Amino acid sequence: MNPTFLLWLAGAMVAFLAAATASRAYIGNSNILLLLLSLALYCVGNLMMVKLMREGGLGLAISASAVAQLVLINVIAFTLFGERPSLPQLAGIGLGVVAMVLMLFPLEAKS
């Protein structure tokens, strides 16, 4: 996989995870500034996704982003907010990780 793609993916994930964390914090205390921060961070993340779609294609960019967000936001929910996924949910997260590895490191050349 192209290192530039992975770098942009990491940046987009930071933006989306910060936005989701701000959204969750807004739910807890209803501070409108947290909501505005969340919206701004989602905008930045989506703009970064445009670059990813150009680099790797729509399917790969959206799929990789979705799985990375799935795994990483669960880590944040677990560590910061004390949420606990059930065993079937943990199995789904694990399958998502396997799917992401298979998408990012294909055995055949890109068509």
C-alpha positions as CSV (number, residue, x, y, z in Angstrom):
1,M,0.0,0.0,0.0
2,N,1.2,3.5,-0.8
3,P,2.7,5.2,2.2
4,T,1.1,8.5,1.3
5,F,-2.3,6.8,1.4
6,L,-1.6,5.4,4.8
7,L,-0.4,8.8,6.1
8,W,-3.6,10.6,4.8
9,L,-5.7,7.7,6.3
10,A,-4.0,8.2,9.7
11,G,-4.7,12.0,9.5
12,A,-8.3,11.5,8.6
13,M,-8.7,9.0,11.5
14,V,-7.3,11.5,14.0
15,A,-9.8,14.1,12.8
16,F,-12.7,11.7,12.9
17,L,-11.8,10.2,16.2
18,A,-11.4,13.7,17.7
19,A,-14.7,14.7,16.3
20,A,-16.5,11.6,17.7
21,T,-14.9,12.2,21.1
22,A,-16.0,15.8,21.1
23,S,-19.5,14.6,20.1
24,R,-19.6,12.2,23.0
25,A,-18.3,14.9,25.4
26,Y,-21.1,17.2,24.1
27,I,-23.7,14.6,25.1
28,G,-22.3,14.6,28.6
29,N,-22.4,18.3,29.3
30,S,-24.3,20.1,26.4
31,N,-21.6,22.7,25.8
32,I,-22.3,24.1,22.3
33,L,-18.6,24.8,21.7
34,L,-18.0,21.0,21.8
35,L,-20.6,20.5,19.2
36,L,-19.1,23.2,17.0
37,L,-15.6,21.6,17.4
38,S,-17.0,18.3,16.5
39,L,-18.7,19.6,13.3
40,A,-15.4,21.4,12.3
41,L,-13.4,18.2,12.8
42,Y,-15.8,16.2,10.8
43,C,-15.5,18.7,8.0
44,V,-11.7,18.4,8.1
45,G,-11.9,14.6,8.1
46,N,-14.2,14.6,5.1
47,L,-11.9,16.9,3.2
48,M,-9.0,14.6,3.9
49,M,-11.2,11.7,2.6
50,V,-11.4,13.4,-0.8
51,K,-7.6,13.0,-1.1
52,L,-7.8,9.4,0.0
53,M,-10.5,8.7,-2.6
54,R,-8.2,10.1,-5.3
55,E,-5.2,8.0,-4.0
56,G,-6.8,4.7,-3.5
57,G,-10.3,4.8,-5.0
58,L,-13.7,5.2,-3.4
59,G,-14.2,1.6,-2.2
60,L,-10.8,1.2,-0.5
61,A,-10.8,4.7,1.0
62,I,-14.3,4.5,2.5
63,S,-13.9,0.8,3.6
64,A,-10.5,1.4,5.3
65,S,-11.8,4.5,7.0
66,A,-14.9,2.8,8.3
67,V,-13.0,-0.2,9.7
68,A,-10.3,2.0,11.3
69,Q,-12.9,4.2,12.9
70,L,-14.8,1.1,14.1
71,V,-11.8,-0.2,15.9
72,L,-10.3,3.0,17.2
73,I,-13.5,4.6,18.4
74,N,-14.2,1.4,20.4
75,V,-10.8,1.9,22.1
76,I,-11.7,5.5,23.0
77,A,-15.2,4.4,24.2
78,F,-13.6,1.7,26.4
79,T,-10.8,3.8,27.8
80,L,-12.3,7.3,28.2
81,F,-16.0,6.7,28.6
82,G,-16.1,3.2,30.3
83,E,-18.3,1.5,27.7
84,R,-17.9,-2.2,27.3
85,P,-18.7,-4.1,24.1
86,S,-20.3,-7.6,24.3
87,L,-18.5,-10.7,23.1
88,P,-20.4,-10.8,19.7
89,Q,-19.5,-7.1,19.3
90,L,-15.8,-7.8,20.0
91,A,-16.0,-10.6,17.4
92,G,-17.3,-8.1,14.9
93,I,-14.5,-5.7,15.7
94,G,-12.0,-8.5,15.2
95,L,-13.6,-9.5,11.8
96,G,-13.3,-5.8,10.8
97,V,-9.6,-5.8,11.6
98,V,-9.1,-9.0,9.4
99,A,-11.1,-7.3,6.6
100,M,-9.0,-4.2,6.8
101,V,-5.8,-6.2,6.6
102,L,-7.1,-8.1,3.6
103,M,-8.1,-4.8,1.8
104,L,-4.9,-2.9,2.5
105,F,-2.5,-5.7,1.6
106,P,-4.0,-7.5,-1.4
107,L,-2.1,-10.4,-3.0
108,E,-2.9,-9.4,-6.6
109,A,-2.0,-6.2,-8.4
110,K,-4.4,-3.3,-8.3
111,S,-6.6,-3.2,-11.5
